């Protein structure tokens, strides 16, 4: 499970760098008509998404190992679904500030 925690966290970090390099990976942005894309601060949005995914990956790895060290194995395994769920909801809410449509 330790290897999975590291790979899962690194997946989010990698996803962050990919979203910054390829902004069309952002759901919704890639299907927008060109006139609506003009009203989106894609530089700011992609930077925000990159930073958020990196933080999510780091929190997943750190929380997993911290909870395991404390002997809370069940809580450590809940990190794999709890952190991404809460993190993505917060990202969707905060990402709205980059869309002026």
Contact map, one row per residue, 1 for C-alpha under 8 A:
11111000000000000000000000000000000000000000000000000000000000000000000000000000000000000000000000000
11111100000000000000000000000000000000000000000000000000000000000000000000000000000000000000000000000
11111110000000000000000000000000000000000000000000000000000000000000000000000000000000000000000000000
11111111000000000000000000000000000000000000000000000000000000000000000000000000000000000000000000000
11111111100000000000000000000000000000000000000000000000000110010000000000000001000000000000000000000
01111111110000000000000000000000000000000000000000000000000010000000000000000000000000000000000000000
00111111111000000000000000000000000000000000000000000000000000000000000000000000000000000000000000000
00011111111100000000000000000000000000000000000000000000100110000000000000000001000000000000000000000
00001111111110000000000000000000000000000000000000000001111110000000000000000000000000000000000000000
00000111111111000000000000000000000000000000000000000000100000000000000000000000000000000000000000000
00000011111111100000000000000000000000000000000000000000100000000000000000000000000000000000000000000
00000001111111110000000000000000000000000000000000001101100000000000000000000000000000000000000000000
00000000111111111000000000000000000000000000000001001111110000000000000000000000000000000000000000000
00000000011111111100000000000000000000000000000000000100000000000000000000000000000000000000000000000
00000000001111111110000000000000000000000000000001001000000000000000000000000000000000000000000000000
00000000000111111111000000000000000000000000000011111100000000000000000000000000000000000000000000000
00000000000011111111100000000000000000000000000001000000000000000000000000000000000000000000000000000
00000000000001111111111010000000000000000000000001000000000000000000000000000000000000000000000000000
00000000000000111111111111000000000000000000010011000000000000000000000000000000000000000000000000000
00000000000000011111111000000000000000000000011011000000000000000000000000000000000000000000000000000
00000000000000001111111000000000000000000000000000000000000000000000000000000000000000000000000000000
00000000000000000111111110000000000000000000000000000000000000000000000000000000000000000000000000000
00000000000000000111111111001100000000000100010000000000000000000000000000000000000000000000000000000
00000000000000000010011111101100000000000000000000000000000000000000000000000000000000000000000000000
00000000000000000110011111101100000000000000000000000000000000000000000000000000000000000000000000000
00000000000000000010001111111100000000000000010000000000000000000000000000000000000000000000000000000
00000000000000000000000111111110000000000000000000000000000000000000000000000000000000000000000000000
00000000000000000000000001111111000000000000000000000000000000000000000000000000000000000000000000000
00000000000000000000001111111111000010000000000000000000000000000000000000000000000000000000000000000
00000000000000000000001111111111000000000000000000000000000000000000000000000000000000000000000000000
00000000000000000000000000111111100000000000000000000000000000000000000000000000000000000000000000000
00000000000000000000000000011111110110000000000000000000000000000000000000000000000000000000000000000
00000000000000000000000000000011111110000000000000000000000000000000000000000000000000000000000000000
00000000000000000000000000000001111111000000000000000000000000000000000000000000000000000000000000000
00000000000000000000000000000000111111100000000000000000000000000000000000000000000000000000000000000
00000000000000000000000000000001111111110000000000000000000000000000000000000000000000000000000000001
00000000000000000000000000001001111111110000000000000000000000000000000000000000000000000000000000000
00000000000000000000000000000000011111111000000000000000000000000000000000000000000000000000000000000
00000000000000000000000000000000001111111000000000000000000000000000000000000000000000000000000000111
00000000000000000000000000000000000111111100100000000000000000000000000000000000000000000000000001111
00000000000000000000000000000000000001111111100000000000000000000000000000000000000000000000000001100
00000000000000000000001000000000000000011111110000000000000000000000000000000000000000000000000001000
00000000000000000000000000000000000000001111111000000000000000000000000000000000000000000000000000000
00000000000000000000000000000000000000001111111100000000000000000000000000000000000000000000000001000
00000000000000000000000000000000000000011111111110000000000000000000000000000000000000000000001001000
00000000000000000011001001000000000000000111111111000000000000000000000000000000000000000000000000000
00000000000000000001000000000000000000000011111111100000000000000000000000000000000000000000000000000
00000000000000000000000000000000000000000001111111110000000000000000000000000000000000000000001000000
00000000000000010011000000000000000000000000111111111000000000000000000000000000000000000010001000000
00000000000010111111000000000000000000000000011111111100000000000000000000000000000000000000000000000
00000000000000010000000000000000000000000000001111111110000000000000000000000000000000000000000000000
00000000000000010000000000000000000000000000000111111111000000000000000000000000000000100010000000000
00000000000110110000000000000000000000000000000011111111100000000000000000000000000000000000000000000
00000000000111010000000000000000000000000000000001111111110000000000000000000000000000000000000000000
00000000000010000000000000000000000000000000000000111111111000000000000000000000000000000000000000000
00000000100110000000000000000000000000000000000000011111111100000000000000000000001100100000000000000
00000001111110000000000000000000000000000000000000001111111110000000000000000000000000000000000000000
00000000100010000000000000000000000000000000000000000111111111000000000000000000000000000000000000000
00000000100000000000000000000000000000000000000000000011111111100000000000000000001000000000000000000
00001001100000000000000000000000000000000000000000000001111111110000000000000011001000000000000000000
00001101100000000000000000000000000000000000000000000000111111111000000000000000000000000000000000000
00000000000000000000000000000000000000000000000000000000011111111100000000000000000000000000000000000
00000000000000000000000000000000000000000000000000000000001111111110000000010010000000000000000000000
00001000000000000000000000000000000000000000000000000000000111111111000000011010000000000000000000000
00000000000000000000000000000000000000000000000000000000000011111111100000010000000000000000000000000
00000000000000000000000000000000000000000000000000000000000001111111110000010000000000000000000000000
00000000000000000000000000000000000000000000000000000000000000111111111110110000000000000000000000000
00000000000000000000000000000000000000000000000000000000000000011111111110010000000000000000000000000
00000000000000000000000000000000000000000000000000000000000000001111111100000000000000000000000000000
00000000000000000000000000000000000000000000000000000000000000000111111100000000000000000000000000000
00000000000000000000000000000000000000000000000000000000000000000011111110000000000000000000000000000
00000000000000000000000000000000000000000000000000000000000000000011111111110000000000000000000000000
00000000000000000000000000000000000000000000000000000000000000000011001111111000000000000000000000000
00000000000000000000000000000000000000000000000000000000000000000000000111111100000000000000000000000
00000000000000000000000000000000000000000000000000000000000000000010000111111110000000000000000000000
00000000000000000000000000000000000000000000000000000000000000111111000111111111000000000000000000000
00000000000000000000000000000000000000000000000000000000000000010000000011111111000000000000000000000
00000000000000000000000000000000000000000000000000000000000000000000000001111111110000000000000000000
00000000000000000000000000000000000000000000000000000000000100110000000000111111111000000000000000000
00001001000000000000000000000000000000000000000000000000000100000000000000011111111100000000000000000
00000000000000000000000000000000000000000000000000000000000000000000000000000111111110000000000000000
00000000000000000000000000000000000000000000000000000000000000000000000000000111111111000000000000000
00000000000000000000000000000000000000000000000000000001001100000000000000000011111111100000000000000
00000000000000000000000000000000000000000000000000000001000000000000000000000001111111110000000000000
00000000000000000000000000000000000000000000000000000000000000000000000000000000111111111000000000000
00000000000000000000000000000000000000000000000000000000000000000000000000000000011111111100000000000
00000000000000000000000000000000000000000000000000010001000000000000000000000000001111111110000000000
00000000000000000000000000000000000000000000000000000000000000000000000000000000000111111111000000000
00000000000000000000000000000000000000000000000000000000000000000000000000000000000011111111100000000
00000000000000000000000000000000000000000000000000000000000000000000000000000000000001111111110000000
00000000000000000000000000000000000000000000000010010000000000000000000000000000000000111111111000000
00000000000000000000000000000000000000000000000000000000000000000000000000000000000000011111111100000
00000000000000000000000000000000000000000000000000000000000000000000000000000000000000001111111100000
00000000000000000000000000000000000000000000000000000000000000000000000000000000000000000111111110000
00000000000000000000000000000000000000000000100110000000000000000000000000000000000000000011111111100
00000000000000000000000000000000000000000000000000000000000000000000000000000000000000000001111111100
00000000000000000000000000000000000000000000000000000000000000000000000000000000000000000000011111110
00000000000000000000000000000000000000011101100000000000000000000000000000000000000000000000001111110
00000000000000000000000000000000000000111000000000000000000000000000000000000000000000000000001111111
00000000000000000000000000000000000000110000000000000000000000000000000000000000000000000000000011111
00000000000000000000000000000000000100110000000000000000000000000000000000000000000000000000000000111
